[in-house]
Amino acid sequence: MNESRLQRLMRLRGAAASLPLDAAEARDAAAAVQRCVQCPNQRLCDEALAAGDAKTLSLFCPNTHYIQQVRNGSLSFR
């Protein structure tokens, strides 16, 4: 199974959600996936991911805040 853009970006940023997710975390993760799927910058994202360029990704990614919160262990979208 191929990794999604969101999974690759989270790995690049050193963010990993602890499993299992509670209901609120699962809703936040599903919303992040939806934002990624609907993002108009997928081609640019693929290029930045291929280059390992997390800094450029953070300039346009609609999940930048989500990923940072996961990375910090302090999701707060509730």
Backbone bond lengths (Angstrom), bond angles and torsions (degrees), N, CA, C in turn:
res aa  C-N    CA-C-N  psi(-1)  N-CA   C-N-CA  omega(-1)  CA-C   N-CA-C  phi
1 M - - - 1.451 - - 1.523 109.53 -
2 N 1.309 116.49 133.22 1.456 121.09 -179.69 1.523 110.80 -78.08
3 E 1.317 114.85 145.35 1.453 120.63 175.40 1.523 109.50 -72.90
4 S 1.318 117.18 141.31 1.459 120.63 176.72 1.530 109.75 -75.95
5 R 1.313 115.45 164.72 1.470 119.42 175.69 1.523 109.97 -56.04
6 L 1.325 116.18 -44.83 1.458 120.22 -178.40 1.524 111.19 -61.53
7 Q 1.316 117.79 -42.77 1.469 120.66 177.90 1.522 111.01 -63.09
8 R 1.327 116.82 -42.97 1.470 120.18 179.32 1.524 110.73 -63.73
9 L 1.338 116.25 -42.14 1.463 119.80 179.74 1.523 110.85 -65.53
10 M 1.317 116.76 -42.15 1.465 119.39 178.96 1.525 110.79 -62.70
11 R 1.323 116.46 -41.42 1.471 119.53 177.30 1.522 110.77 -63.01
12 L 1.349 116.53 -43.58 1.460 121.54 178.82 1.528 110.99 -59.94
13 R 1.323 116.59 -38.79 1.466 121.85 -178.79 1.528 113.39 -85.09
14 G 1.320 117.51 -2.04 1.465 120.42 179.72 1.504 112.98 72.00
15 A 1.326 116.62 31.38 1.463 121.48 -179.69 1.522 108.80 -109.59
16 A 1.308 116.04 129.44 1.462 120.60 176.25 1.514 108.22 -141.80
17 A 1.306 115.78 126.13 1.456 120.17 177.18 1.520 108.34 -75.90
18 S 1.331 116.01 140.69 1.457 118.74 175.97 1.522 108.35 -79.47
19 L 1.295 114.60 137.03 1.462 120.63 -178.48 1.517 109.49 -105.70
20 P 1.296 119.78 149.33 1.458 126.77 0.20 1.528 110.94 -78.65
21 L 1.314 115.45 156.37 1.459 121.52 177.85 1.522 109.44 -84.08
22 D 1.337 116.02 141.48 1.456 117.26 171.93 1.527 108.28 -78.74
23 A 1.306 117.60 176.91 1.468 121.10 -173.67 1.522 112.09 -59.97
24 A 1.317 118.31 -43.00 1.464 121.36 -179.28 1.528 110.96 -67.09
25 E 1.322 117.02 -41.17 1.469 120.58 177.83 1.525 110.80 -64.70
26 A 1.323 116.37 -37.95 1.468 120.38 178.44 1.525 110.33 -64.88
27 R 1.334 117.53 -39.83 1.474 120.63 176.57 1.518 110.65 -63.82
28 D 1.325 117.08 -42.79 1.471 120.80 178.89 1.523 110.76 -63.14
29 A 1.324 116.84 -41.99 1.461 120.84 179.16 1.528 110.65 -64.96
30 A 1.321 117.15 -42.11 1.469 120.58 178.56 1.521 110.83 -63.48
31 A 1.329 117.49 -39.03 1.463 120.93 177.43 1.524 110.51 -65.20
32 A 1.327 117.56 -38.57 1.471 121.30 178.30 1.523 110.47 -64.56
33 V 1.321 116.92 -41.87 1.466 120.50 177.77 1.520 109.57 -61.59
34 Q 1.316 117.33 -43.84 1.465 121.48 -179.84 1.527 110.78 -62.01
35 R 1.334 117.26 -43.37 1.475 120.42 177.98 1.523 110.25 -60.51
36 C 1.323 116.31 -40.40 1.465 120.99 -179.53 1.530 110.61 -65.63
37 V 1.309 116.78 -46.01 1.461 121.54 -178.23 1.526 111.04 -62.85
38 Q 1.329 117.41 -35.48 1.454 121.89 -177.21 1.532 113.62 -90.60
39 C 1.307 118.18 -1.84 1.459 121.81 -175.94 1.535 111.10 -64.53
40 P 1.342 116.69 132.07 1.457 119.91 179.01 1.534 113.11 -78.26
41 N 1.330 117.14 -4.14 1.468 121.13 -175.49 1.524 113.06 -106.33
42 Q 1.324 117.90 29.88 1.464 120.40 -175.34 1.526 112.87 -61.94
43 R 1.308 117.57 -38.43 1.468 119.74 -179.79 1.539 110.82 -65.98
44 L 1.321 116.07 -44.37 1.459 120.62 176.58 1.522 110.28 -63.28
45 C 1.318 116.25 -38.92 1.458 121.40 177.77 1.533 110.40 -60.42
46 D 1.326 116.71 -47.19 1.465 120.55 179.54 1.528 111.12 -58.31
47 E 1.329 116.76 -41.52 1.460 120.61 179.49 1.526 111.14 -65.06
48 A 1.332 116.60 -44.81 1.464 120.46 -179.77 1.526 110.98 -66.76
49 L 1.334 117.18 -39.43 1.468 120.06 177.02 1.514 110.93 -63.32
50 A 1.328 116.98 -43.00 1.466 120.98 179.30 1.520 111.16 -61.21
51 A 1.338 116.39 -33.74 1.463 121.24 179.70 1.532 112.13 -85.65
52 G 1.342 117.08 -7.52 1.460 120.30 -177.11 1.509 112.37 68.53
53 D 1.327 116.74 30.17 1.459 123.00 -173.21 1.534 111.97 -97.71
54 A 1.322 116.31 79.47 1.464 121.47 -178.90 1.519 111.77 -65.49
55 K 1.319 117.67 -31.42 1.464 120.60 -178.44 1.535 110.63 -63.82
56 T 1.325 117.46 -46.01 1.457 120.69 178.06 1.524 110.54 -64.47
57 L 1.314 117.49 -41.57 1.461 121.29 178.90 1.522 111.42 -57.54
58 S 1.312 116.63 -39.54 1.464 119.74 -177.87 1.523 112.50 -66.86
59 L 1.326 117.51 -15.51 1.463 120.59 179.76 1.523 113.20 -76.83
60 F 1.326 117.62 -25.27 1.460 119.28 -175.81 1.525 114.70 -130.83
61 C 1.292 119.31 -11.35 1.459 121.71 -174.77 1.529 111.12 -70.14
62 P 1.339 116.91 128.18 1.457 119.56 178.94 1.529 112.93 -71.92
63 N 1.329 117.50 -6.21 1.466 121.10 179.56 1.521 113.32 -107.69
64 T 1.314 117.39 12.47 1.463 120.41 -178.53 1.528 111.51 -54.86
65 H 1.320 116.95 -47.70 1.471 120.58 -179.07 1.533 110.53 -64.51
66 Y 1.315 116.53 -44.93 1.465 120.63 179.40 1.532 110.64 -57.49
67 I 1.316 116.56 -48.45 1.466 120.89 -178.15 1.522 110.84 -62.72
68 Q 1.320 117.19 -41.46 1.465 120.29 178.64 1.523 111.01 -63.48
69 Q 1.318 116.82 -40.12 1.461 119.95 179.34 1.527 110.98 -66.63
70 V 1.324 117.69 -40.79 1.467 120.71 176.37 1.521 109.32 -62.92
71 R 1.311 115.53 -43.57 1.471 120.92 -179.90 1.526 111.53 -60.82
72 N 1.329 115.46 -39.44 1.465 120.01 179.69 1.523 112.93 -81.04
73 G 1.335 116.05 -9.61 1.455 119.23 -177.95 1.507 113.62 72.65
74 S 1.347 115.30 24.99 1.465 118.41 -175.05 1.526 111.46 -135.82
75 L 1.314 116.06 56.58 1.463 118.65 177.03 1.515 109.93 -59.29
76 S 1.316 116.23 134.78 1.463 119.01 -176.94 1.525 112.48 -143.25
77 F 1.317 117.34 43.65 1.456 120.68 179.64 1.523 111.31 -90.66
78 R 1.269 119.41 6.34 1.476 122.21 -175.52 1.492 110.89 -83.96
